[in-house]
Amino acid sequence: MSLAFWIILAVLVAAFLALAFFAHVFYPLGGEPAQRLKAVCADGWELAVWKRPARHKRFAEPIVLCHGLGNNHRVFDLHAPLSLSLALAEAGFDVYAVDLRGAGQSQRSPKGAAFHASIDDHVQFDVLAALELARSDSGGAKVLWVGHSLGGLVGLSAMTPDVQALVAGVVTIGSPVFFSGLQGRTKAALALGRFAAWPRRVHLNVLARLALPLAGITPAYFTEGMLNAANVDGSIRRRSLASMIAPIWRGVLLQMSDWVTNDVLRSRDGKTDYRERIAKLTVPLLTVGGAVDRLAPLDAVKKAHELAGSPDKTLLVEWPDGVQYGHGDLLLGRQAPTHVYVRLIDWLGRHSTALAESPAPGADPARLPAAPL
């Protein structure tokens, strides 16, 4: 082959590598940055937690936002107006968006600790550490938990009686709990992920950045598992790939594969059935789902909602204007602020303690039109 070919190839490889390492520079996120705090887990891991204080504090309970598999806290705080974190702060809540161990800026293990994790570690250690930080920093006696995808699952799975005593309510967004309805390609992706993650984890964030040139122009078939492409602009997809994708632990993928293959929700040793905890849930619950979500199919979301023992529970799966939501676009869709955010804020406001001289719950949430459930 000619020298010119090798020069062109080298330039292309260098360009892709530059994109992978400097994507945050090419696709910057604007707005006022959140404040980084540190939550220390019982096993020594330190989690980065991103605080947005209430613009004018109206509610006593703070909110913890927890991302899903392969994401970091930016799924809740991407780029205004697509920032649930900012919308909640504008509505009067102190907001704490956590990076679970291994994600975002929570990727360094404590000295002497093993560099690995499973979903059980998120359930047993990360959830409680995030709750305790939010309580101590905000001064609230209880916390509201909002989790997207796996973030909803780990929140529900952690709800022992002691943890429920710290929680005023739970919101899950696209969290299935049951897995028999997942598509074959989702199972194939898990199998490929387990292989790619050997021996510790798969750097999905690097792969996502390498895919940036294709974001927004690939056929919808290739993205429908993650989102309904019709709801998300190409520029937002590119910013998402540049900023909100995180590595995934092999232990997490192994445990998730067990759940999907055997349609269970259990600890790795098989001793704890997390569905039993969900059936005994007593705190208020809001279950949110999308009609064309391939990772959390609507039937599975409804079945999860039915399982929950909460006497106060609300199912939210129908949206204005006939818009059909997938998985990620429940947070990042162009109409998510007016369709999803305002309904979450309304529910959270009605399940919070209004502070003295504060507006009534649901009033002027994030300066968006009211849309009660």
KEMIKOL-325912 format. One record per residue (C-alpha): residue in one letter; x, y, z. Coordinates in Angstrom, 3 decimals. Layout:
BEGIN
@residuo:A xx:X yy:Y zz:Z
...
This chain:
BEGIN
@residuo:M xx:0.000 yy:0.000 zz:0.000
@residuo:S xx:1.128 yy:3.546 zz:-0.690
@residuo:L xx:2.629 yy:5.884 zz:1.862
@residuo:A xx:-0.326 yy:8.228 zz:1.365
@residuo:F xx:-2.721 yy:5.504 zz:2.552
@residuo:W xx:-0.790 yy:4.987 zz:5.774
@residuo:I xx:-0.588 yy:8.721 zz:6.388
@residuo:I xx:-4.365 yy:9.102 zz:5.944
@residuo:L xx:-4.984 yy:6.102 zz:8.200
@residuo:A xx:-2.695 yy:7.508 zz:10.893
@residuo:V xx:-4.461 yy:10.872 zz:10.735
@residuo:L xx:-7.877 yy:9.208 zz:11.094
@residuo:V xx:-6.706 yy:7.105 zz:14.040
@residuo:A xx:-5.212 yy:10.183 zz:15.704
@residuo:A xx:-8.457 yy:12.093 zz:15.145
@residuo:F xx:-10.549 yy:9.352 zz:16.748
@residuo:L xx:-8.185 yy:9.113 zz:19.704
@residuo:A xx:-8.285 yy:12.869 zz:20.171
@residuo:L xx:-12.083 yy:12.731 zz:20.086
@residuo:A xx:-12.114 yy:9.964 zz:22.701
@residuo:F xx:-9.863 yy:11.853 zz:25.112
@residuo:F xx:-11.051 yy:15.422 zz:24.490
@residuo:A xx:-14.753 yy:14.977 zz:23.715
@residuo:H xx:-15.668 yy:17.160 zz:26.693
@residuo:V xx:-13.750 yy:20.002 zz:25.028
@residuo:F xx:-15.408 yy:19.542 zz:21.647
@residuo:Y xx:-18.875 yy:19.201 zz:23.205
@residuo:P xx:-18.802 yy:21.405 zz:26.327
@residuo:L xx:-21.672 yy:21.679 zz:28.768
@residuo:G xx:-22.707 yy:25.156 zz:29.804
@residuo:G xx:-24.355 yy:26.552 zz:32.890
@residuo:E xx:-23.353 yy:26.965 zz:36.497
@residuo:P xx:-21.448 yy:23.863 zz:37.684
@residuo:A xx:-22.754 yy:21.842 zz:40.607
@residuo:Q xx:-20.797 yy:21.650 zz:43.848
@residuo:R xx:-18.853 yy:18.424 zz:44.344
@residuo:L xx:-19.235 yy:16.734 zz:47.740
@residuo:K xx:-17.903 yy:13.432 zz:49.058
@residuo:A xx:-19.915 yy:10.562 zz:50.533
@residuo:V xx:-17.936 yy:7.889 zz:52.358
@residuo:C xx:-19.346 yy:4.360 zz:52.243
@residuo:A xx:-19.108 yy:1.895 zz:55.124
@residuo:D xx:-16.527 yy:-0.150 zz:53.175
@residuo:G xx:-14.306 yy:2.888 zz:52.568
@residuo:W xx:-15.290 yy:3.803 zz:48.994
@residuo:E xx:-15.686 yy:7.530 zz:48.407
@residuo:L xx:-18.461 yy:8.680 zz:46.092
@residuo:A xx:-18.648 yy:11.983 zz:44.264
@residuo:V xx:-22.001 yy:13.629 zz:44.951
@residuo:W xx:-23.006 yy:16.753 zz:43.030
@residuo:K xx:-25.064 yy:19.280 zz:44.952
@residuo:R xx:-27.384 yy:21.894 zz:43.522
@residuo:P xx:-28.809 yy:23.847 zz:46.446
@residuo:A xx:-32.379 yy:25.061 zz:46.231
@residuo:R xx:-32.641 yy:28.457 zz:44.579
@residuo:H xx:-35.153 yy:29.407 zz:47.296
@residuo:K xx:-35.590 yy:26.479 zz:49.664
@residuo:R xx:-39.250 yy:25.464 zz:49.872
@residuo:F xx:-39.075 yy:21.860 zz:51.059
@residuo:A xx:-37.373 yy:20.228 zz:54.025
@residuo:E xx:-36.550 yy:16.953 zz:52.289
@residuo:P xx:-33.526 yy:16.849 zz:49.953
@residuo:I xx:-33.535 yy:14.734 zz:46.802
@residuo:V xx:-30.936 yy:12.144 zz:45.802
@residuo:L xx:-30.694 yy:11.457 zz:42.059
@residuo:C xx:-29.176 yy:8.119 zz:41.052
@residuo:H xx:-28.152 yy:7.254 zz:37.487
@residuo:G xx:-28.470 yy:3.954 zz:35.657
@residuo:L xx:-26.172 yy:1.340 zz:34.144
@residuo:G xx:-23.332 yy:2.813 zz:32.115
@residuo:N xx:-24.200 yy:6.411 zz:33.046
@residuo:N xx:-23.015 yy:8.970 zz:35.560
@residuo:H xx:-24.767 yy:11.875 zz:37.296
@residuo:R xx:-24.839 yy:13.885 zz:34.049
@residuo:V xx:-27.923 yy:11.977 zz:32.884
@residuo:F xx:-29.754 yy:14.261 zz:35.353
@residuo:D xx:-27.703 yy:17.368 zz:34.653
@residuo:L xx:-26.672 yy:17.402 zz:31.018
@residuo:H xx:-27.320 yy:20.803 zz:29.511
@residuo:A xx:-30.077 yy:23.266 zz:30.374
@residuo:P xx:-32.985 yy:22.980 zz:29.923
@residuo:L xx:-32.382 yy:19.209 zz:29.952
@residuo:S xx:-31.383 yy:19.115 zz:33.606
@residuo:L xx:-33.753 yy:17.542 zz:36.103
@residuo:S xx:-31.261 yy:18.501 zz:38.801
@residuo:L xx:-31.502 yy:22.187 zz:37.949
@residuo:A xx:-35.294 yy:22.029 zz:37.581
@residuo:L xx:-35.617 yy:20.515 zz:41.070
@residuo:A xx:-33.313 yy:23.141 zz:42.569
@residuo:E xx:-35.372 yy:25.866 zz:40.916
@residuo:A xx:-38.495 yy:24.266 zz:42.410
@residuo:G xx:-37.095 yy:24.597 zz:45.934
@residuo:F xx:-35.308 yy:21.304 zz:46.675
@residuo:D xx:-31.728 yy:20.690 zz:47.713
@residuo:V xx:-30.510 yy:18.189 zz:45.096
@residuo:Y xx:-27.704 yy:15.621 zz:45.341
@residuo:A xx:-26.782 yy:13.673 zz:42.184
@residuo:V xx:-24.554 yy:10.707 zz:42.998
@residuo:D xx:-21.900 yy:8.983 zz:40.918
@residuo:L xx:-22.082 yy:5.333 zz:41.977
@residuo:R xx:-18.743 yy:3.623 zz:42.574
@residuo:G xx:-16.938 yy:3.216 zz:39.270
@residuo:A xx:-18.871 yy:5.994 zz:37.520
@residuo:G xx:-18.115 yy:9.653 zz:36.889
@residuo:Q xx:-15.657 yy:10.902 zz:39.484
@residuo:S xx:-16.197 yy:7.936 zz:41.830
@residuo:Q xx:-13.729 yy:5.698 zz:40.022
@residuo:R xx:-10.872 yy:5.466 zz:42.516
@residuo:S xx:-11.045 yy:2.623 zz:45.020
@residuo:P xx:-9.888 yy:3.228 zz:48.593
@residuo:K xx:-6.307 yy:2.259 zz:49.413
@residuo:G xx:-6.014 yy:-1.478 zz:49.877
@residuo:A xx:-9.540 yy:-2.233 zz:48.666
@residuo:A xx:-10.299 yy:-4.559 zz:45.770
@residuo:F xx:-10.984 yy:-2.732 zz:42.510
@residuo:H xx:-14.283 yy:-4.350 zz:41.581
@residuo:A xx:-17.985 yy:-4.020 zz:42.362
@residuo:S xx:-21.362 yy:-5.695 zz:41.955
@residuo:I xx:-24.894 yy:-4.372 zz:42.133
@residuo:D xx:-24.946 yy:-5.635 zz:45.716
@residuo:D xx:-22.226 yy:-3.085 zz:46.555
@residuo:H xx:-24.406 yy:-0.290 zz:45.198
@residuo:V xx:-27.361 yy:-1.615 zz:47.219
@residuo:Q xx:-25.518 yy:-2.311 zz:50.449
@residuo:F xx:-23.124 yy:0.636 zz:50.564
@residuo:D xx:-23.672 yy:3.367 zz:47.956
@residuo:V xx:-27.378 yy:4.025 zz:48.596
@residuo:L xx:-26.997 yy:4.525 zz:52.339
@residuo:A xx:-23.903 yy:6.725 zz:51.928
@residuo:A xx:-25.746 yy:9.010 zz:49.499
@residuo:L xx:-28.811 yy:9.198 zz:51.754
@residuo:E xx:-26.749 yy:10.030 zz:54.832
@residuo:L xx:-24.784 yy:12.738 zz:53.033
@residuo:A xx:-27.972 yy:14.378 zz:51.765
@residuo:R xx:-29.516 yy:14.291 zz:55.255
@residuo:S xx:-26.477 yy:15.684 zz:57.034
@residuo:D xx:-25.725 yy:18.378 zz:54.455
@residuo:S xx:-29.296 yy:19.620 zz:53.977
@residuo:G xx:-30.539 yy:19.142 zz:57.520
@residuo:G xx:-33.555 yy:17.146 zz:56.386
@residuo:A xx:-34.691 yy:14.224 zz:58.506
@residuo:K xx:-35.727 yy:12.196 zz:55.451
@residuo:V xx:-34.720 yy:12.043 zz:51.788
@residuo:L xx:-36.548 yy:11.549 zz:48.486
@residuo:W xx:-34.886 yy:9.008 zz:46.179
@residuo:V xx:-35.150 yy:9.432 zz:42.390
@residuo:G xx:-33.501 yy:6.723 zz:40.294
@residuo:H xx:-33.299 yy:6.186 zz:36.555
@residuo:S xx:-33.096 yy:2.583 zz:35.290
@residuo:L xx:-30.583 yy:0.744 zz:37.512
@residuo:G xx:-30.656 yy:3.741 zz:39.862
@residuo:G xx:-34.312 yy:2.963 zz:40.556
@residuo:L xx:-33.564 yy:-0.737 zz:40.989
@residuo:V xx:-30.761 yy:-0.223 zz:43.522
@residuo:G xx:-32.922 yy:2.254 zz:45.401
@residuo:L xx:-35.826 yy:-0.187 zz:45.668
@residuo:S xx:-33.499 yy:-3.099 zz:46.453
@residuo:A xx:-31.928 yy:-1.168 zz:49.344
@residuo:M xx:-35.266 yy:-0.481 zz:51.070
@residuo:T xx:-34.873 yy:-2.459 zz:54.270
@residuo:P xx:-37.005 yy:-1.188 zz:57.178
@residuo:D xx:-34.018 yy:0.796 zz:58.508
@residuo:V xx:-33.420 yy:2.479 zz:55.154
@residuo:Q xx:-37.120 yy:3.192 zz:54.642
@residuo:A xx:-37.056 yy:5.079 zz:57.937
@residuo:L xx:-34.753 yy:7.594 zz:56.205
@residuo:V xx:-36.835 yy:7.929 zz:53.037
@residuo:A xx:-39.891 yy:10.100 zz:52.367
@residuo:G xx:-40.602 yy:8.654 zz:48.930
@residuo:V xx:-39.136 yy:6.819 zz:45.944
@residuo:V xx:-39.363 yy:7.637 zz:42.237
@residuo:T xx:-38.268 yy:5.090 zz:39.640
@residuo:I xx:-37.862 yy:6.068 zz:35.972
@residuo:G xx:-37.635 yy:3.158 zz:33.550
@residuo:S xx:-36.826 yy:0.524 zz:36.196
@residuo:P xx:-38.253 yy:-2.882 zz:35.213
@residuo:V xx:-37.720 yy:-5.265 zz:38.243
@residuo:F xx:-38.944 yy:-8.075 zz:35.934
@residuo:F xx:-36.928 yy:-9.099 zz:32.871
@residuo:S xx:-38.749 yy:-11.793 zz:30.891
@residuo:G xx:-39.884 yy:-9.258 zz:28.262
@residuo:L xx:-36.418 yy:-7.980 zz:27.314
@residuo:Q xx:-35.381 yy:-8.332 zz:23.692
@residuo:G xx:-32.804 yy:-10.866 zz:22.560
@residuo:R xx:-30.357 yy:-8.176 zz:21.499
@residuo:T xx:-30.328 yy:-6.802 zz:25.058
@residuo:K xx:-29.262 yy:-10.224 zz:26.305
@residuo:A xx:-26.662 yy:-10.421 zz:23.530
@residuo:A xx:-25.318 yy:-7.010 zz:24.553
@residuo:L xx:-24.916 yy:-8.235 zz:28.135
@residuo:A xx:-23.014 yy:-11.296 zz:26.916
@residuo:L xx:-20.711 yy:-9.127 zz:24.815
@residuo:G xx:-20.260 yy:-6.756 zz:27.742
@residuo:R xx:-19.207 yy:-9.556 zz:30.075
@residuo:F xx:-16.533 yy:-10.582 zz:27.589
@residuo:A xx:-15.311 yy:-7.019 zz:26.982
@residuo:A xx:-15.252 yy:-6.250 zz:30.714
@residuo:W xx:-12.750 yy:-8.976 zz:31.603
@residuo:P xx:-11.026 yy:-8.862 zz:34.031
@residuo:R xx:-12.613 yy:-5.846 zz:35.791
@residuo:R xx:-14.764 yy:-3.546 zz:33.672
@residuo:V xx:-15.599 yy:-2.323 zz:30.187
@residuo:H xx:-14.731 yy:1.286 zz:29.362
@residuo:L xx:-18.050 yy:2.114 zz:27.762
@residuo:N xx:-17.256 yy:5.821 zz:28.045
@residuo:V xx:-14.335 yy:5.496 zz:25.604
@residuo:L xx:-16.412 yy:3.446 zz:23.165
@residuo:A xx:-19.200 yy:6.047 zz:23.360
@residuo:R xx:-16.819 yy:8.858 zz:22.495
@residuo:L xx:-15.484 yy:6.938 zz:19.517
@residuo:A xx:-19.082 yy:6.678 zz:18.279
@residuo:L xx:-19.614 yy:10.450 zz:18.445
@residuo:P xx:-19.300 yy:11.099 zz:14.691
@residuo:L xx:-22.244 yy:8.752 zz:14.088
@residuo:A xx:-24.505 yy:10.192 zz:16.782
@residuo:G xx:-27.618 yy:11.734 zz:15.320
@residuo:I xx:-27.221 yy:10.193 zz:11.859
@residuo:T xx:-27.480 yy:6.441 zz:12.507
@residuo:P xx:-30.799 yy:4.673 zz:11.781
@residuo:A xx:-33.227 yy:4.618 zz:14.715
@residuo:Y xx:-32.849 yy:0.822 zz:14.931
@residuo:F xx:-29.384 yy:1.206 zz:16.442
@residuo:T xx:-30.514 yy:3.552 zz:19.223
@residuo:E xx:-34.045 yy:2.426 zz:20.068
@residuo:G xx:-32.799 yy:0.267 zz:22.932
@residuo:M xx:-31.403 yy:3.368 zz:24.634
@residuo:L xx:-33.898 yy:6.027 zz:23.579
@residuo:N xx:-36.592 yy:6.973 zz:21.097
@residuo:A xx:-34.454 yy:8.863 zz:18.588
@residuo:A xx:-37.459 yy:10.861 zz:17.403
@residuo:N xx:-37.510 yy:12.621 zz:20.780
@residuo:V xx:-33.823 yy:13.550 zz:21.056
@residuo:D xx:-31.916 yy:16.039 zz:18.915
@residuo:G xx:-28.594 yy:14.967 zz:17.418
@residuo:S xx:-26.673 yy:17.623 zz:19.354
@residuo:I xx:-28.025 yy:16.264 zz:22.637
@residuo:R xx:-27.051 yy:12.725 zz:21.652
@residuo:R xx:-23.511 yy:13.885 zz:20.983
@residuo:R xx:-23.281 yy:15.755 zz:24.289
@residuo:S xx:-24.654 yy:12.681 zz:26.057
@residuo:L xx:-22.008 yy:10.411 zz:24.555
@residuo:A xx:-19.292 yy:12.917 zz:25.424
@residuo:S xx:-20.268 yy:13.504 zz:29.051
@residuo:M xx:-22.658 yy:11.024 zz:30.664
@residuo:I xx:-21.360 yy:7.546 zz:29.747
@residuo:A xx:-19.400 yy:5.599 zz:32.364
@residuo:P xx:-17.449 yy:2.328 zz:32.642
@residuo:I xx:-19.374 yy:-0.764 zz:33.763
@residuo:W xx:-18.047 yy:-3.280 zz:36.284
@residuo:R xx:-17.827 yy:-6.898 zz:35.172
@residuo:G xx:-19.378 yy:-7.885 zz:38.514
@residuo:V xx:-22.355 yy:-5.654 zz:37.739
@residuo:L xx:-22.747 yy:-7.244 zz:34.301
@residuo:L xx:-22.516 yy:-10.755 zz:35.765
@residuo:Q xx:-25.224 yy:-9.988 zz:38.308
@residuo:M xx:-27.409 yy:-8.254 zz:35.733
@residuo:S xx:-27.005 yy:-11.272 zz:33.430
@residuo:D xx:-28.258 yy:-13.541 zz:36.199
@residuo:W xx:-31.307 yy:-11.297 zz:36.640
@residuo:V xx:-32.100 yy:-11.198 zz:32.934
@residuo:T xx:-31.382 yy:-14.875 zz:32.188
@residuo:N xx:-33.340 yy:-16.234 zz:35.150
@residuo:D xx:-35.867 yy:-13.378 zz:35.594
@residuo:V xx:-34.824 yy:-12.821 zz:39.199
@residuo:L xx:-33.842 yy:-9.832 zz:41.325
@residuo:R xx:-31.446 yy:-11.277 zz:43.876
@residuo:S xx:-28.050 yy:-10.856 zz:45.495
@residuo:R xx:-25.073 yy:-12.583 zz:43.908
@residuo:D xx:-25.007 yy:-15.248 zz:46.626
@residuo:G xx:-28.726 yy:-15.910 zz:46.121
@residuo:K xx:-29.534 yy:-15.290 zz:49.777
@residuo:T xx:-31.484 yy:-12.044 zz:49.337
@residuo:D xx:-34.533 yy:-11.724 zz:47.095
@residuo:Y xx:-34.813 yy:-8.009 zz:46.416
@residuo:R xx:-38.361 yy:-8.416 zz:45.110
@residuo:E xx:-39.394 yy:-9.433 zz:48.626
@residuo:R xx:-38.137 yy:-6.069 zz:49.863
@residuo:I xx:-40.087 yy:-4.266 zz:47.166
@residuo:A xx:-43.248 yy:-6.175 zz:48.106
@residuo:K xx:-42.778 yy:-4.880 zz:51.671
@residuo:L xx:-42.219 yy:-1.264 zz:50.622
@residuo:T xx:-44.217 yy:1.147 zz:52.764
@residuo:V xx:-42.982 yy:4.571 zz:51.590
@residuo:P xx:-44.777 yy:6.455 zz:48.776
@residuo:L xx:-43.786 yy:5.385 zz:45.268
@residuo:L xx:-43.982 yy:7.010 zz:41.840
@residuo:T xx:-43.312 yy:4.621 zz:38.942
@residuo:V xx:-42.479 yy:6.266 zz:35.597
@residuo:G xx:-42.284 yy:4.436 zz:32.269
@residuo:G xx:-42.257 yy:4.905 zz:28.519
@residuo:A xx:-44.427 yy:3.173 zz:25.928
@residuo:V xx:-41.526 yy:2.285 zz:23.608
@residuo:D xx:-38.835 yy:1.660 zz:26.223
@residuo:R xx:-36.930 yy:-1.472 zz:25.146
@residuo:L xx:-34.790 yy:-1.722 zz:28.298
@residuo:A xx:-37.701 yy:-1.318 zz:30.691
@residuo:P xx:-40.730 yy:-2.540 zz:28.691
@residuo:L xx:-44.015 yy:-0.989 zz:29.718
@residuo:D xx:-45.502 yy:-4.318 zz:30.833
@residuo:A xx:-42.490 yy:-4.941 zz:33.093
@residuo:V xx:-42.745 yy:-1.446 zz:34.587
@residuo:K xx:-46.437 yy:-1.949 zz:35.323
@residuo:K xx:-45.724 yy:-5.347 zz:36.867
@residuo:A xx:-43.052 yy:-3.797 zz:39.078
@residuo:H xx:-45.512 yy:-1.153 zz:40.193
@residuo:E xx:-48.076 yy:-3.821 zz:41.083
@residuo:L xx:-45.454 yy:-5.700 zz:43.138
@residuo:A xx:-44.626 yy:-2.713 zz:45.339
@residuo:G xx:-46.388 yy:-2.845 zz:48.675
@residuo:S xx:-46.667 yy:0.927 zz:49.077
@residuo:P xx:-50.192 yy:1.993 zz:50.063
@residuo:D xx:-49.481 yy:5.329 zz:48.346
@residuo:K xx:-48.264 yy:4.639 zz:44.817
@residuo:T xx:-48.751 yy:6.316 zz:41.454
@residuo:L xx:-48.109 yy:4.989 zz:37.954
@residuo:L xx:-47.123 yy:7.551 zz:35.323
@residuo:V xx:-46.836 yy:6.118 zz:31.806
@residuo:E xx:-49.070 yy:8.338 zz:29.659
@residuo:W xx:-47.794 yy:11.610 zz:28.224
@residuo:P xx:-49.268 yy:14.694 zz:26.497
@residuo:D xx:-49.496 yy:15.179 zz:22.756
@residuo:G xx:-49.275 yy:11.460 zz:22.073
@residuo:V xx:-45.482 yy:11.475 zz:22.589
@residuo:Q xx:-44.055 yy:7.990 zz:23.093
@residuo:Y xx:-41.012 yy:7.803 zz:25.316
@residuo:G xx:-38.166 yy:5.311 zz:25.262
@residuo:H xx:-35.534 yy:4.871 zz:27.964
@residuo:G xx:-33.102 yy:7.791 zz:28.054
@residuo:D xx:-35.453 yy:10.319 zz:26.490
@residuo:L xx:-37.618 yy:10.265 zz:29.626
@residuo:L xx:-34.858 yy:12.541 zz:30.918
@residuo:L xx:-33.255 yy:13.899 zz:27.750
@residuo:G xx:-36.134 yy:14.170 zz:25.281
@residuo:R xx:-36.745 yy:17.660 zz:23.899
@residuo:Q xx:-40.141 yy:17.787 zz:25.661
@residuo:A xx:-39.025 yy:16.057 zz:28.857
@residuo:P xx:-38.921 yy:19.323 zz:30.868
@residuo:T xx:-42.599 yy:20.079 zz:30.163
@residuo:H xx:-43.829 yy:16.469 zz:30.040
@residuo:V xx:-41.771 yy:14.626 zz:32.660
@residuo:Y xx:-39.995 yy:17.092 zz:34.937
@residuo:V xx:-43.091 yy:19.052 zz:35.946
@residuo:R xx:-44.992 yy:15.887 zz:36.864
@residuo:L xx:-42.112 yy:14.611 zz:38.950
@residuo:I xx:-41.830 yy:17.978 zz:40.691
@residuo:D xx:-45.557 yy:18.012 zz:41.394
@residuo:W xx:-45.454 yy:14.523 zz:42.960
@residuo:L xx:-42.304 yy:15.248 zz:44.946
@residuo:G xx:-43.744 yy:18.526 zz:46.207
@residuo:R xx:-46.898 yy:16.790 zz:47.418
@residuo:H xx:-44.793 yy:14.205 zz:49.270
@residuo:S xx:-42.525 yy:16.757 zz:50.936
@residuo:T xx:-42.695 yy:18.990 zz:53.980
@residuo:A xx:-43.295 yy:22.588 zz:52.923
@residuo:L xx:-41.192 yy:25.054 zz:54.860
@residuo:A xx:-42.758 yy:28.056 zz:56.560
@residuo:E xx:-43.635 yy:30.915 zz:54.210
@residuo:S xx:-42.863 yy:28.736 zz:51.182
@residuo:P xx:-45.237 yy:28.539 zz:48.203
@residuo:A xx:-47.641 yy:25.626 zz:48.081
@residuo:P xx:-46.224 yy:22.375 zz:46.625
@residuo:G xx:-46.288 yy:22.409 zz:42.848
@residuo:A xx:-46.310 yy:26.218 zz:42.592
@residuo:D xx:-43.990 yy:27.543 zz:39.874
@residuo:P xx:-41.845 yy:24.387 zz:39.641
@residuo:A xx:-38.678 yy:25.372 zz:37.783
@residuo:R xx:-40.705 yy:28.202 zz:36.169
@residuo:L xx:-42.578 yy:25.668 zz:34.061
@residuo:P xx:-46.326 yy:25.405 zz:33.594
@residuo:A xx:-48.093 yy:23.324 zz:36.175
@residuo:A xx:-48.965 yy:19.784 zz:35.073
@residuo:P xx:-50.272 yy:17.810 zz:38.037
@residuo:L xx:-50.474 yy:14.049 zz:37.898
